[in-house]
Amino acid sequence: MLDVRTPGEFRTTHIPGSYNVPLNALREHRTELLAHPDEEVVLVCRSGQRAREAERSLADAGLPNLRVLEGGIVAREESGAPVERGPERWDMERRVRLVAGSVVLATGLIGIAVPGIHLVGTSIGAGLTYAALSNTCAMGVLLSKLPYNRGPRTDLRTVLAELRSTR
């Protein structure tokens, strides 16, 4: 089971026995992952979107036997299945709402004194609309790169060694 969320998200909640291989690392090292799995590989993320992206990437590289955990870690928690918990952190979606809402609120208030500043808030609204329509989130990607959101870096060599040892 490969969890493609960020290390910070993985530390907060993950499925026991799963391995954290963030989506960007998975894309970068997908050929190295081809050497291991003969059995089924289950891909996990928060809701299923990133896991589907990982599935496409690994399938394009030739990895067979891929499955996405439908509904992701959210659905697993709601079903009552076991999860391991670490320090509580806000979900990336919540952080995006905080940043976007704060920018819109601030530019709306500042716009009373500074003409035209409201266009910053308008551009945030346009970005959120595009994010909903395309099912992507540029702000989430940018926020995930901040040190607080990264958490400990995944050591892919260790993950690959553990995968080989479980054959």
TORPA-4810 file (N, C-alpha, C, O; in nm, 3 decimals):
<nodes>
NODE_1_0.085_-0.117_0.000_0.000_0.000_0.000_0.090_0.123_0.000_0.171_0.142_0.091_M
NODE_2_0.074_0.207_-0.104_0.155_0.329_-0.116_0.066_0.450_-0.093_-0.034_0.469_-0.162_L
NODE_3_0.102_0.531_0.004_0.030_0.653_0.038_0.102_0.769_-0.031_0.218_0.796_-0.001_D
NODE_4_0.033_0.836_-0.124_0.098_0.938_-0.207_0.079_1.080_-0.154_0.108_1.177_-0.225_V
NODE_5_0.032_1.094_-0.031_0.017_1.227_0.029_0.152_1.280_0.074_0.253_1.210_0.068_R
NODE_6_0.152_1.405_0.120_0.276_1.465_0.169_0.318_1.395_0.298_0.235_1.336_0.367_T
NODE_7_0.448_1.401_0.333_0.492_1.341_0.459_0.419_1.398_0.581_0.391_1.324_0.675_P
NODE_8_0.387_1.527_0.579_0.313_1.586_0.690_0.175_1.525_0.705_0.132_1.494_0.816_G
NODE_9_0.105_1.508_0.593_-0.028_1.445_0.596_-0.018_1.301_0.644_-0.100_1.255_0.722_E
NODE_10_0.083_1.230_0.596_0.104_1.090_0.633_0.127_1.077_0.782_0.073_0.988_0.847_F
NODE_11_0.209_1.168_0.839_0.236_1.164_0.983_0.110_1.184_1.065_0.096_1.125_1.172_R
NODE_12_0.018_1.266_1.015_-0.105_1.292_1.090_-0.193_1.168_1.099_-0.239_1.133_1.208_T
NODE_13_-0.217_1.102_0.986_-0.302_0.983_0.982_-0.258_0.897_0.865_-0.243_0.946_0.753_T
NODE_14_-0.238_0.770_0.891_-0.208_0.677_0.781_-0.255_0.536_0.815_-0.285_0.504_0.930_H
NODE_15_-0.261_0.455_0.713_-0.304_0.317_0.728_-0.184_0.235_0.777_-0.076_0.243_0.718_I
NODE_16_-0.203_0.155_0.883_-0.092_0.074_0.932_-0.034_-0.013_0.821_-0.107_-0.078_0.746_P
NODE_17_0.099_-0.013_0.811_0.167_-0.094_0.712_0.184_-0.027_0.575_0.248_-0.083_0.486_G
NODE_18_0.127_0.092_0.559_0.141_0.161_0.430_0.276_0.232_0.426_0.337_0.261_0.529_S
NODE_19_0.320_0.261_0.304_0.446_0.331_0.281_0.416_0.467_0.222_0.332_0.480_0.134_Y
NODE_20_0.485_0.569_0.271_0.465_0.704_0.221_0.561_0.732_0.106_0.683_0.739_0.124_N
NODE_21_0.504_0.747_-0.013_0.580_0.786_-0.132_0.502_0.901_-0.194_0.414_0.878_-0.276_V
NODE_22_0.534_1.027_-0.155_0.459_1.141_-0.206_0.451_1.140_-0.358_0.541_1.092_-0.427_P
NODE_23_0.342_1.195_-0.409_0.314_1.191_-0.553_0.431_1.243_-0.636_0.466_1.181_-0.736_L
NODE_24_0.492_1.354_-0.596_0.603_1.406_-0.675_0.723_1.311_-0.674_0.789_1.295_-0.777_N
NODE_25_0.752_1.246_-0.561_0.861_1.149_-0.554_0.826_1.024_-0.635_0.913_0.966_-0.699_A
NODE_26_0.701_0.984_-0.631_0.657_0.868_-0.707_0.675_0.890_-0.856_0.724_0.802_-0.928_L
NODE_27_0.636_1.008_-0.902_0.654_1.039_-1.045_0.801_1.036_-1.084_0.838_0.985_-1.190_R
NODE_28_0.884_1.091_-0.996_1.027_1.101_-1.025_1.096_0.965_-1.023_1.190_0.943_-1.100_E
NODE_29_1.051_0.873_-0.937_1.118_0.744_-0.917_1.031_0.626_-0.957_1.051_0.515_-0.907_H
NODE_30_0.937_0.648_-1.045_0.842_0.540_-1.077_0.910_0.418_-1.138_0.866_0.305_-1.116_R
NODE_31_1.016_0.437_-1.214_1.083_0.321_-1.275_1.149_0.235_-1.169_1.159_0.113_-1.186_T
NODE_32_1.196_0.296_-1.058_1.256_0.219_-0.949_1.151_0.132_-0.880_1.183_0.025_-0.829_E
NODE_33_1.027_0.179_-0.878_0.920_0.103_-0.814_0.878_-0.017_-0.899_0.816_-0.110_-0.847_L
NODE_34_0.909_-0.015_-1.026_0.870_-0.125_-1.115_0.937_-0.256_-1.077_0.884_-0.364_-1.104_L
NODE_35_1.054_-0.248_-1.015_1.130_-0.369_-0.982_1.061_-0.453_-0.875_1.087_-0.573_-0.868_A
NODE_36_0.977_-0.396_-0.793_0.921_-0.471_-0.680_0.790_-0.543_-0.708_0.787_-0.666_-0.715_H
NODE_37_0.683_-0.470_-0.723_0.554_-0.535_-0.705_0.513_-0.632_-0.815_0.495_-0.596_-0.932_P
NODE_38_0.498_-0.758_-0.773_0.433_-0.858_-0.857_0.287_-0.868_-0.811_0.199_-0.905_-0.889_D
NODE_39_0.265_-0.835_-0.685_0.131_-0.840_-0.631_0.061_-0.704_-0.650_0.120_-0.610_-0.703_E
NODE_40_-0.062_-0.698_-0.605_-0.142_-0.576_-0.623_-0.084_-0.460_-0.542_-0.039_-0.478_-0.429_E
NODE_41_-0.086_-0.342_-0.602_-0.042_-0.219_-0.536_-0.166_-0.133_-0.515_-0.237_-0.100_-0.610_V
NODE_42_-0.191_-0.096_-0.390_-0.304_-0.010_-0.358_-0.249_0.129_-0.332_-0.158_0.147_-0.250_V
NODE_43_-0.304_0.227_-0.401_-0.261_0.366_-0.389_-0.361_0.442_-0.303_-0.482_0.429_-0.321_L
NODE_44_-0.309_0.523_-0.210_-0.393_0.592_-0.113_-0.357_0.740_-0.111_-0.240_0.776_-0.121_V
NODE_45_-0.457_0.824_-0.097_-0.437_0.967_-0.068_-0.553_1.010_0.021_-0.621_0.925_0.080_C
NODE_46_-0.578_1.138_0.032_-0.684_1.187_0.120_-0.821_1.145_0.070_-0.901_1.090_0.146_R
NODE_47_-0.849_1.170_-0.059_-0.983_1.143_-0.110_-0.985_1.056_-0.236_-1.091_1.006_-0.274_S
NODE_48_-0.872_1.036_-0.300_-0.864_0.954_-0.420_-0.807_1.025_-0.542_-0.762_0.958_-0.635_G
NODE_49_-0.808_1.157_-0.544_-0.761_1.233_-0.660_-0.612_1.210_-0.688_-0.576_1.174_-0.800_Q
NODE_50_-0.528_1.231_-0.590_-0.384_1.214_-0.611_-0.350_1.067_-0.638_-0.259_1.037_-0.715_R
NODE_51_-0.424_0.976_-0.573_-0.399_0.834_-0.597_-0.432_0.797_-0.742_-0.363_0.715_-0.801_A
NODE_52_-0.536_0.858_-0.799_-0.567_0.833_-0.941_-0.457_0.889_-1.032_-0.424_0.828_-1.133_R
NODE_53_-0.402_1.004_-0.996_-0.289_1.059_-1.072_-0.170_0.963_-1.065_-0.104_0.938_-1.166_E
NODE_54_-0.144_0.909_-0.946_-0.034_0.814_-0.928_-0.060_0.688_-1.010_0.032_0.632_-1.069_A
NODE_55_-0.184_0.643_-1.012_-0.220_0.524_-1.089_-0.189_0.545_-1.238_-0.132_0.458_-1.303_E
NODE_56_-0.228_0.661_-1.290_-0.200_0.691_-1.432_-0.049_0.691_-1.458_-0.002_0.635_-1.557_R
NODE_57_0.025_0.756_-1.369_0.169_0.767_-1.386_0.236_0.629_-1.382_0.322_0.600_-1.466_S
NODE_58_0.198_0.546_-1.286_0.259_0.413_-1.274_0.214_0.321_-1.387_0.293_0.239_-1.435_L
NODE_59_0.089_0.333_-1.429_0.040_0.251_-1.540_0.114_0.289_-1.668_0.149_0.201_-1.748_A
NODE_60_0.139_0.418_-1.689_0.215_0.463_-1.806_0.358_0.408_-1.805_0.417_0.386_-1.910_D
NODE_61_0.412_0.387_-1.685_0.547_0.333_-1.672_0.548_0.181_-1.687_0.655_0.121_-1.696_A
NODE_62_0.430_0.118_-1.689_0.421_-0.026_-1.709_0.398_-0.107_-1.584_0.412_-0.230_-1.589_G
NODE_63_0.363_-0.046_-1.472_0.339_-0.121_-1.349_0.199_-0.182_-1.354_0.101_-0.109_-1.368_L
NODE_64_0.189_-0.314_-1.342_0.057_-0.379_-1.345_-0.006_-0.383_-1.206_0.055_-0.341_-1.107_P
NODE_65_-0.126_-0.433_-1.199_-0.194_-0.463_-1.072_-0.210_-0.342_-0.981_-0.178_-0.348_-0.862_N
NODE_66_-0.259_-0.232_-1.036_-0.278_-0.110_-0.957_-0.423_-0.095_-0.917_-0.514_-0.127_-0.994_L
NODE_67_-0.445_-0.046_-0.795_-0.578_-0.016_-0.747_-0.574_0.113_-0.667_-0.473_0.142_-0.602_R
NODE_68_-0.681_0.188_-0.670_-0.693_0.310_-0.590_-0.792_0.282_-0.476_-0.901_0.228_-0.500_V
NODE_69_-0.755_0.318_-0.354_-0.847_0.304_-0.243_-0.954_0.411_-0.258_-0.929_0.529_-0.235_L
NODE_70_-1.073_0.370_-0.298_-1.181_0.465_-0.326_-1.216_0.544_-0.200_-1.234_0.488_-0.092_E
NODE_71_-1.224_0.675_-0.216_-1.256_0.763_-0.104_-1.137_0.794_-0.016_-1.147_0.879_0.073_G
NODE_72_-1.024_0.727_-0.040_-0.901_0.756_0.032_-0.907_0.734_0.181_-0.991_0.659_0.232_G
NODE_73_-0.816_0.800_0.250_-0.805_0.786_0.395_-0.930_0.837_0.465_-0.966_0.789_0.573_I
NODE_74_-0.998_0.935_0.403_-1.123_0.989_0.461_-1.227_0.879_0.470_-1.288_0.860_0.575_V
NODE_75_-1.248_0.806_0.360_-1.347_0.698_0.359_-1.307_0.586_0.455_-1.392_0.527_0.521_A
NODE_76_-1.178_0.558_0.461_-1.132_0.452_0.552_-1.161_0.489_0.697_-1.209_0.405_0.774_R
NODE_77_-1.132_0.613_0.734_-1.161_0.657_0.871_-1.311_0.649_0.900_-1.352_0.603_1.007_E
NODE_78_-1.393_0.696_0.804_-1.538_0.695_0.823_-1.593_0.554_0.837_-1.695_0.534_0.904_E
NODE_79_-1.526_0.456_0.775_-1.573_0.318_0.784_-1.536_0.253_0.917_-1.584_0.144_0.949_S
NODE_80_-1.450_0.319_0.994_-1.408_0.265_1.122_-1.287_0.172_1.112_-1.248_0.112_1.212_G
NODE_81_-1.228_0.160_0.993_-1.109_0.077_0.976_-0.992_0.139_1.052_-0.990_0.261_1.073_A
NODE_82_-0.896_0.058_1.093_-0.786_0.112_1.174_-0.695_0.207_1.097_-0.664_0.184_0.980_P
NODE_83_-0.654_0.312_1.165_-0.556_0.407_1.114_-0.460_0.441_1.228_-0.498_0.435_1.345_V
NODE_84_-0.338_0.477_1.193_-0.243_0.523_1.294_-0.245_0.675_1.293_-0.246_0.737_1.187_E
NODE_85_-0.244_0.734_1.411_-0.252_0.879_1.424_-0.123_0.935_1.482_-0.060_0.877_1.570_R
NODE_86_-0.086_1.052_1.428_0.028_1.126_1.478_-0.021_1.261_1.527_-0.139_1.276_1.559_G
NODE_87_0.067_1.360_1.532_0.025_1.493_1.575_-0.080_1.550_1.480_-0.067_1.540_1.358_P
NODE_88_-0.183_1.610_1.537_-0.293_1.666_1.457_-0.246_1.787_1.379_-0.177_1.874_1.433_E
NODE_89_-0.284_1.794_1.252_-0.252_1.906_1.163_-0.376_1.935_1.080_-0.460_1.848_1.059_R
NODE_90_-0.385_2.056_1.032_-0.495_2.090_0.942_-0.473_2.023_0.808_-0.360_2.012_0.760_W
NODE_91_-0.584_1.977_0.746_-0.577_1.926_0.609_-0.537_2.039_0.515_-0.562_2.156_0.544_D
NODE_92_-0.475_2.004_0.404_-0.433_2.103_0.305_-0.553_2.183_0.254_-0.543_2.304_0.233_M
NODE_93_-0.665_2.116_0.235_-0.785_2.186_0.188_-0.825_2.297_0.286_-0.865_2.406_0.243_E
NODE_94_-0.816_2.270_0.414_-0.850_2.371_0.515_-0.752_2.487_0.511_-0.791_2.602_0.528_R
NODE_95_-0.624_2.457_0.490_-0.523_2.563_0.481_-0.546_2.651_0.359_-0.530_2.773_0.365_R
NODE_96_-0.585_2.589_0.247_-0.615_2.665_0.126_-0.732_2.759_0.152_-0.728_2.876_0.114_V
NODE_97_-0.837_2.708_0.218_-0.953_2.794_0.248_-0.913_2.910_0.337_-0.962_3.022_0.318_R
NODE_98_-0.825_2.886_0.435_-0.780_2.992_0.525_-0.704_3.100_0.448_-0.732_3.219_0.462_L
NODE_99_-0.608_3.058_0.365_-0.528_3.155_0.290_-0.614_3.231_0.191_-0.608_3.354_0.184_V
NODE_100_-0.695_3.159_0.113_-0.779_3.224_0.012_-0.878_3.320_0.078_-0.893_3.434_0.033_A
NODE_101_-0.943_3.274_0.182_-1.039_3.360_0.252_-0.974_3.483_0.313_-1.030_3.592_0.308_G
NODE_102_-0.855_3.465_0.370_-0.784_3.578_0.431_-0.744_3.682_0.327_-0.755_3.802_0.350_S
NODE_103_-0.697_3.634_0.211_-0.658_3.727_0.104_-0.780_3.805_0.054_-0.773_3.927_0.036_V
NODE_104_-0.889_3.735_0.031_-1.011_3.801_-0.017_-1.062_3.902_0.087_-1.098_4.014_0.052_V
NODE_105_-1.065_3.862_0.214_-1.109_3.952_0.320_-1.018_4.075_0.330_-1.066_4.188_0.335_L
NODE_106_-0.888_4.052_0.332_-0.793_4.164_0.346_-0.802_4.260_0.228_-0.805_4.382_0.247_A
NODE_107_-0.806_4.206_0.107_-0.812_4.296_-0.010_-0.947_4.367_-0.017_-0.954_4.479_-0.068_T
NODE_108_-1.052_4.304_0.031_-1.182_4.372_0.037_-1.178_4.490_0.133_-1.230_4.597_0.101_G
NODE_109_-1.118_4.470_0.249_-1.109_4.578_0.349_-1.012_4.687_0.304_-1.041_4.806_0.316_L
NODE_110_-0.896_4.646_0.252_-0.797_4.744_0.207_-0.850_4.821_0.086_-0.815_4.937_0.064_I
NODE_111_-0.936_4.753_0.007_-0.995_4.815_-0.112_-1.075_4.940_-0.082_-1.098_5.021_-0.172_G
NODE_112_-1.118_4.956_0.042_-1.190_5.078_0.082_-1.099_5.199_0.066_-1.144_5.306_0.027_I
NODE_113_-0.970_5.181_0.097_-0.875_5.292_0.090_-0.786_5.288_-0.035_-0.737_5.392_-0.078_A
NODE_114_-0.767_5.169_-0.093_-0.675_5.155_-0.206_-0.755_5.103_-0.326_-0.784_4.983_-0.335_V
NODE_115_-0.789_5.191_-0.417_-0.867_5.147_-0.534_-0.792_5.042_-0.617_-0.671_5.053_-0.639_P
NODE_116_-0.863_4.942_-0.661_-0.806_4.839_-0.748_-0.750_4.719_-0.677_-0.728_4.615_-0.740_G
NODE_117_-0.726_4.729_-0.546_-0.667_4.615_-0.474_-0.763_4.497_-0.469_-0.721_4.383_-0.450_I
NODE_118_-0.892_4.523_-0.487_-0.991_4.416_-0.485_-0.967_4.314_-0.597_-1.016_4.201_-0.591_H
NODE_119_-0.891_4.355_-0.699_-0.862_4.263_-0.810_-0.776_4.145_-0.765_-0.779_4.039_-0.829_L
NODE_120_-0.700_4.161_-0.657_-0.624_4.049_-0.602_-0.722_3.943_-0.553_-0.705_3.824_-0.582_V
NODE_121_-0.822_3.986_-0.479_-0.926_3.894_-0.432_-1.002_3.830_-0.547_-1.037_3.712_-0.542_G
NODE_122_-1.027_3.908_-0.650_-1.096_3.857_-0.768_-1.013_3.748_-0.835_-1.067_3.647_-0.880_T
NODE_123_-0.881_3.767_-0.841_-0.795_3.665_-0.903_-0.791_3.537_-0.819_-0.784_3.427_-0.873_S
NODE_124_-0.796_3.552_-0.688_-0.803_3.434_-0.601_-0.933_3.358_-0.628_-0.934_3.236_-0.639_I
NODE_125_-1.043_3.431_-0.641_-1.172_3.369_-0.674_-1.167_3.296_-0.807_-1.220_3.186_-0.820_G
NODE_126_-1.102_3.358_-0.905_-1.088_3.294_-1.037_-1.005_3.166_-1.025_-1.036_3.064_-1.086_A
NODE_127_-0.899_3.173_-0.946_-0.815_3.054_-0.926_-0.890_2.941_-0.858_-0.874_2.825_-0.895_G
NODE_128_-0.971_2.975_-0.759_-1.050_2.872_-0.689_-1.155_2.811_-0.782_-1.182_2.691_-0.776_L
NODE_129_-1.213_2.895_-0.869_-1.310_2.844_-0.966_-1.243_2.747_-1.061_-1.296_2.639_-1.088_T
NODE_130_-1.125_2.784_-1.113_-1.050_2.695_-1.201_-1.013_2.566_-1.127_-1.022_2.457_-1.184_Y
NODE_131_-0.971_2.579_-1.001_-0.934_2.461_-0.922_-1.051_2.363_-0.911_-1.033_2.242_-0.922_A
NODE_132_-1.171_2.416_-0.890_-1.289_2.330_-0.879_-1.321_2.264_-1.013_-1.352_2.145_-1.018_A
NODE_133_-1.314_2.340_-1.121_-1.348_2.286_-1.253_-1.246_2.184_-1.303_-1.282_2.087_-1.369_L
NODE_134_-1.118_2.207_-1.272_-1.012_2.118_-1.322_-0.974_2.010_-1.221_-0.898_1.919_-1.254_S
NODE_135_-1.028_2.019_-1.099_-0.996_1.927_-0.990_-0.846_1.926_-0.960_-0.787_1.822_-0.932_N
NODE_136_-0.786_2.046_-0.967_-0.646_2.066_-0.930_-0.643_2.184_-0.834_-0.744_2.252_-0.817_T
NODE_137_-0.531_2.208_-0.771_-0.524_2.322_-0.681_-0.382_2.376_-0.674_-0.298_2.323_-0.602_C
NODE_138_-0.356_2.481_-0.750_-0.223_2.541_-0.752_-0.186_2.596_-0.614_-0.071_2.584_-0.572_A
NODE_139_-0.283_2.654_-0.543_-0.252_2.707_-0.410_-0.214_2.595_-0.315_-0.122_2.611_-0.234_M
NODE_140_-0.281_2.482_-0.325_-0.246_2.366_-0.242_-0.106_2.317_-0.271_-0.031_2.282_-0.179_G
NODE_141_-0.069_2.314_-0.398_0.067_2.273_-0.437_0.169_2.369_-0.378_0.270_2.327_-0.322_V
NODE_142_0.141_2.500_-0.391_0.235_2.599_-0.336_0.245_2.589_-0.185_0.355_2.593_-0.129_L
NODE_143_0.131_2.575_-0.117_0.133_2.564_0.029_0.204_2.436_0.074_0.269_2.437_0.179_L
NODE_144_0.194_2.328_-0.003_0.258_2.203_0.037_0.410_2.214_0.035_0.478_2.132_0.096_S
NODE_145_0.464_2.313_-0.033_0.608_2.331_-0.041_0.665_2.409_0.078_0.787_2.414_0.096_K
NODE_146_0.578_2.469_0.160_0.626_2.539_0.279_0.681_2.438_0.380_0.631_2.327_0.388_L
NODE_147_0.784_2.475_0.455_0.848_2.380_0.548_0.750_2.314_0.646_0.761_2.194_0.672_P
NODE_148_0.654_2.390_0.699_0.559_2.333_0.794_0.479_2.219_0.731_0.447_2.121_0.798_Y
NODE_149_0.448_2.231_0.604_0.363_2.134_0.538_0.439_2.014_0.483_0.378_1.912_0.450_N
NODE_150_0.569_2.024_0.473_0.645_1.914_0.414_0.665_1.799_0.511_0.656_1.683_0.470_R
NODE_151_0.692_1.828_0.636_0.721_1.721_0.731_0.853_1.655_0.696_0.929_1.707_0.614_G
NODE_152_0.882_1.540_0.758_1.008_1.472_0.728_1.008_1.419_0.585_0.906_1.369_0.537_P
NODE_153_1.120_1.430_0.519_1.131_1.386_0.380_1.129_1.233_0.374_1.191_1.166_0.456_R
NODE_154_1.058_1.181_0.278_1.050_1.037_0.260_1.181_0.987_0.200_1.230_1.041_0.101_T
NODE_155_1.238_0.885_0.262_1.359_0.824_0.210_1.318_0.709_0.119_1.289_0.599_0.167_D
NODE_156_1.316_0.734_-0.010_1.268_0.635_-0.106_1.353_0.509_-0.106_1.300_0.400_-0.129_L
NODE_157_1.482_0.521_-0.081_1.568_0.401_-0.077_1.522_0.307_0.034_1.519_0.185_0.015_R
NODE_158_1.487_0.363_0.150_1.439_0.282_0.262_1.307_0.215_0.226_1.287_0.097_0.254_T
NODE_159_1.216_0.290_0.164_1.087_0.234_0.123_1.109_0.119_0.025_1.049_0.013_0.040_V
NODE_160_1.195_0.140_-0.075_1.221_0.035_-0.174_1.283_-0.089_-0.107_1.248_-0.202_-0.141_L
NODE_161_1.376_-0.067_-0.014_1.438_-0.181_0.056_1.334_-0.257_0.137_1.336_-0.380_0.138_A
NODE_162_1.244_-0.187_0.203_1.139_-0.254_0.280_1.044_-0.330_0.188_1.000_-0.440_0.222_E
NODE_163_1.012_-0.271_0.073_0.925_-0.340_-0.022_0.991_-0.469_-0.071_0.925_-0.572_-0.083_L
NODE_164_1.121_-0.463_-0.100_1.192_-0.583_-0.146_1.198_-0.691_-0.038_1.189_-0.810_-0.068_R
NODE_165_1.212_-0.648_0.088_1.224_-0.745_0.198_1.091_-0.813_0.230_1.090_-0.917_0.296_S
NODE_166_0.980_-0.759_0.185_0.850_-0.819_0.214_0.805_-0.913_0.102_0.693_-0.965_0.107_T
NODE_167_0.887_-0.936_0.003_0.852_-1.028_-0.107_0.829_-1.166_-0.059_0.798_-1.255_-0.138_R
</nodes>
